[in-house]
């Protein structure tokens, strides 16, 4: 699967990996933005297999129903019912605390549609589990999958979100009109 995924990603689609995931860390959040197209998921799955990284993701419960639900589970998906008001952040912190290894990919927008603010759950998960965030993006303008070094939260939310803003401000998603990085500064 590794070589087939690399062939599709690099040769057929023309994408290049810039940076790399930390090999010494067993737990971290992968924060992926901007999320403007379903193609982000396809490219993410190809990246996961080409790098042989056990990445998990959260998806709406309806994605995991037959006939295709088993595919999302096999890809590392964890179904969530977004209509419930359970403490999802604490539940995910508990997963990080219970497992020796766990990597979770999250899109802070929470949707492919244009939004005026990020959801902040990823931040509170990282803070509560005391784990770093590795930022990544599919830069469609340059066909680059960019992976940052791990970022350890400072405890100062404003400073941390300014760091995220500076990382993502010039990235071009597939549909740039669906992404406005300026809202990051207003959290």
GULUMLUM-448631 format. One record per residue (C-alpha): z, x, y; residue in three letters. Coordinates in steps of 0.05 Angstrom, whole numbers, plus 5000, padded with zeros to 4 digits. Layout:
ZXYALA
...
This chain:
500050005000UNK
501650585047UNK
494650885044UNK
491050225048UNK
495250015108UNK
493850685143UNK
486450625129UNK
486049925158UNK
490450085218UNK
487550765236UNK
480450775210UNK
478150055212UNK
482149805272UNK
482550465310UNK
490050475325UNK
494051105334UNK
501651215325UNK
505251565382UNK
512251785365UNK
516151635302UNK
522151265275UNK
528651655265UNK
529251875194UNK
536652025199UNK
538651315222UNK
539750775170UNK
541150215219UNK
537750045284UNK
534049495321UNK
526649565334UNK
525249205400UNK
517949025404UNK
514748785469UNK
510548505497UNK
509347975444UNK
503147605466UNK
499147475402UNK
499647335327UNK
496047995319UNK
502648345336UNK
505348105269UNK
499248335230UNK
499449025263UNK
506949055252UNK
506148915178UNK
500749455172UNK
505349935210UNK
511349765165UNK
507349925102UNK
503750535129UNK
510450845150UNK
514050585088UNK
519750325130UNK
524249745105UNK
523649325168UNK
526348615170UNK
524848075220UNK
527347395239UNK
522546815238UNK
522846065249UNK
524845705186UNK
518245325181UNK
514545975167UNK
518246055102UNK
516145385071UNK
511045335015UNK
505545495004UNK
505846145044UNK
513346235055UNK
514046744999UNK
509347215036UNK
513947235097UNK
520047365053UNK
516347915017UNK
514748235084UNK
522148275101UNK
522947605136UNK
529547255146UNK
528846505161UNK
532946205218UNK
533845495240UNK
533245525315UNK
535544805322UNK
542644975300UNK
547645245349UNK
550945735301UNK
552846415329UNK
546446765308UNK
548347415343UNK
554847475305UNK
551447295239UNK
546547865249UNK
552048345270UNK
555548165204UNK
549148335165UNK
548949015199UNK
556249135183UNK
555648915110UNK
549549345093UNK
548850085087UNK
541750055112UNK
538549525156UNK
532849555206UNK
531348925245UNK
525048825288UNK
526048335346UNK
521548105401UNK
525947985462UNK
521247455488UNK
522447035426UNK
515446745431UNK
508146925441UNK
507746465501UNK
508946675572UNK
516346665589UNK
520246805651UNK
525947165617UNK
527747545554UNK
532847295504UNK
538647785505UNK
541047705433UNK
538048375412UNK
542448715464UNK
548848385441UNK
547048515368UNK
546149265382UNK
552549275423UNK
556648895371UNK
554049295312UNK
554449945351UNK
547250135335UNK
541550415376UNK
535150065398UNK
528450375383UNK
523350095430UNK
516250015408UNK
509949675431UNK
502749545413UNK
499149805474UNK
492649425466UNK
489749765528UNK
489950445493UNK
490350205420UNK
496850585411UNK
503050395373UNK
508450735414UNK
515350875385UNK
521051105430UNK
526851555412UNK
533251155396UNK
536650885457UNK
544250815454UNK
546950275500UNK
551150515558UNK
555549895563UNK
552549765631UNK
547749185620UNK
544049285687UNK
542950025673UNK
540549885602UNK
535649335623UNK
532949785678UNK
531550295624UNK
527949765583UNK
523949555644UNK
521650255659UNK
519550345587UNK
515449705583UNK
512949605655UNK
506049915645UNK
504549685574UNK
498649225564UNK
499448695510UNK
493448355479UNK
493947805531UNK
496948135594UNK
497247465631UNK
502647245582UNK
507247825601UNK
510747975666UNK
515548575659UNK
518748425727UNK
523047885695UNK
526748425657UNK
529948645722UNK
532747955734UNK
536947885672UNK
